[in-house]
Amino acid sequence: MTVSTSGTLLSLSAKTPRKRPLRRTIQRHVVRLFTVFSIICSLIFLAVPFLERRYELSGSVAISIPSFLANLPQSTLAEFQQQPASEGVRVVLQDSAAQFSAIAPTYNAAWTHLHHAADQFAIMLNHRVEEQQRSLQSSAERLAASEQAIIKEIDAYRLTHHGMLGEGPNNPNSVQAQFDKIRGKLDDQRERLQFVTGQIVRLRSLKAPVVSETIARPAEHDPEVMTIRAQMQLLDEQLAEQLGTMQRTERHPYVVALRAKESELKKKLEIAQERVAAGRPPSDAAMGNVAGKSNVELQLEILLADQETLEAQVKRLTSQRDQLQKQVDELLPIRREFEKLTDQLASVRKERETVKERDVVKVGAVGVLGMGADGTLPRFPRLIPTYVLGIALAAGVTMLGALVVHKRDHAMHTLQEVSAAIDLPILGVISDIRSPAQRQWHRLWRSFGRPGVVVVGAVMMLGSAVLCYYQLSNDEISLEPRMVMRGLGKIA
Amino acid sequence: MSSIAEALKRAERERERMRAKEVPATTGGLAEVVLWKNFVEATVTPVASAIQQTPVAQAPAVRTRQQATETIVEDYTSKHKLNLPASLVVYHERAGRVAEQYRRIRERLMAENAKREPQMLVVTSAVAGEGKTTTVLNLGLSLVEIRANRVLLIDGNLHASRKGGASLSGLLKLQTQPGLVEMLSSEEEQLEYFSFIQATPWHHLYVLPTKVQGGGGTAERAVELLKSPKLHAGLRALRSQFDWVLIDSPAALDLPDAGILGGGGGADGIMMTVALHRTPEERVLRTLRLLRSMNLPVKSCILTRP
């Protein structure tokens, strides 16, 4: 803002500060800025190879066995970095060439010692692994033969005892099942025989005193009812035998006859129960005294017949049981042997799998030992970071310079800027006044000098970059402690 | 009255006669050569005798060519011996681009002064080294290319010797003669102002130098000298005898000389030179405010590239 006085006239005027883009300044000084940029770049590229270089030597032992790591020699060098057991031992050294030369004996001794230990241990481990592999291989072969023999034996057993082996004890057709069934049936028949025998004894005791049955008795103690019930029970047993054991159907004539007899006995039982309820004594006909005998005697005869039948059945079942018992006794060792063979087969198979797995583990435990780096390329300074940092630094400095120039530049550069700044008529613009010689030099400068400066700057920059490349990449420096693994190869 | 005054008066009479006849002075080109070494003889005897000579009848083509070239009377051989600086582009490269630029400025100045009244302009700038002296010299040379113009260049930079800057006297390599300092410090009542004027190798181009005699002490009492009442009277008297009076003054922001010369001297206008790529905008604006605050008529501006 401006305040000016002219006599008694006070005038106020305000102007916004002129803003000129940085791009204009860069365009106006582009050659100078490029020159600065190229000079800085070149200086950086030329100076970096003279920095103290640091080299890296690395070696690694790729054995991931904890016992190996535990047996390694304890080094006192701090630079020896032991990595986790899964990665083996890795040694990384970073130093300058002079420092490497100074401590070369120490490094060499330590590294050689480590190599020697690694060599010895790896060779020993190799031998052991090979031995174990051989023993495991023979075991595997032996087990395989055993497995084949057992399989053959099992097959023979199965052929010999067809229907007994391999079908399980719960199979109803197996020997054991048949034996159990017959034994159960035998027990039932024995119980029935015991019952019949008891009935016979009871009937014989009833047969001695013949007493007239005048006194009313309950239906359960009525001899006619008891007889009918005994007959019905016998009939039921016969039906059960026919339908169950004999596996006959209801249509079988014998079963039909038994059913008819059962219905007849049921009718007789009802009549007898009505008679007992009326308090009448049983008639002789009702007692079954068909042949003129008493009811008890008839019943006794029936029971005796049943007893004989039962005794015959028991005898037959006993013989069957004894026969099956013999078979079961013979089967037990066979089954035990079979189970033993089966278990042995399973164990052999499992052992074979284990042998295979162990074989894989042992072979994979020792890998290829890594080769050591020979350290011809310096770790610092590196080529690509040098280029990137040099260009970035030069560009930054150049841009900073351009910014400073821009900030310090308050002059007016064009007719338009002057016209906008001052409200005066501009009579004209006078160009640079130069003598002919100066003009010639200026023409030469514009035609050749300025392009030449740009070309020289670019060539200087590229030349310094190439020089930097050759000095850093073709470093023929020889480092004493070359950590190259010796004496070890691939352990198969 | 000095010989220069007499020569000027004779030149005025000649000009009036030429205006009346509408015929240019068709004297021989090289016959009107004004030599530096014998300026008095050249301006009095040869010129006067040449003026008094009866014009020789010439062919129209020859006369037209002479009209185009004789506006500036020069002896290339003698001027070359002077070894004048290359900044006098209107002299060294008459067909050059810069000379044409000065001629365009001249045309604009003359167009603004349609009545052809005497003009006294103070040339100043915001800071030193913007090409004021070069502009004054080349503008004066371009003005005298018009044969009717009589131009006086006044070296108003009393500090040039102290600051080591170029002065009109130095650029033209004038001989040591009393100049503006002597004129202002003179105690004579009836001062002959024209006696301080020096002729140049160019016809109708004269110079009032600062002081080329002895030197020393002028810079310290520059303001005191410029405040002298003889300044206004002297400049008025000189203005009446010339068509254009161009005063080369120091930078306005550094020294008050430009303001004193413009105000006390009764200048018709102030012309600023602004150096592109160099002069800060803020300084130019401050100079303008300063000059306007002194009620000086800042009329125009010339952009230079020093």
Interface residues (C-beta under 8 A of the other chain):
Chain A: T2 S4 T5 S6 G7 R18 H410 A411 M412 H413 T414 L415 E417 V418 A421 I422 L424 P425 I426 L427 G428 V429 I430 S431 D432 I433 R434 S435 P436 Q438
Chain B: A86 S87 V89 H92 E93 R97 V98 Q101 Y102 R104 I105 R108 L109 G131 T134 T135 M271 M272 V274 A275 L276 H277 R278 T279 P280 E281 E282 V284 L285 L288 R289 R292 S293 N295 V298 K299 S300 C301 I302 L303 T304 R305 P306
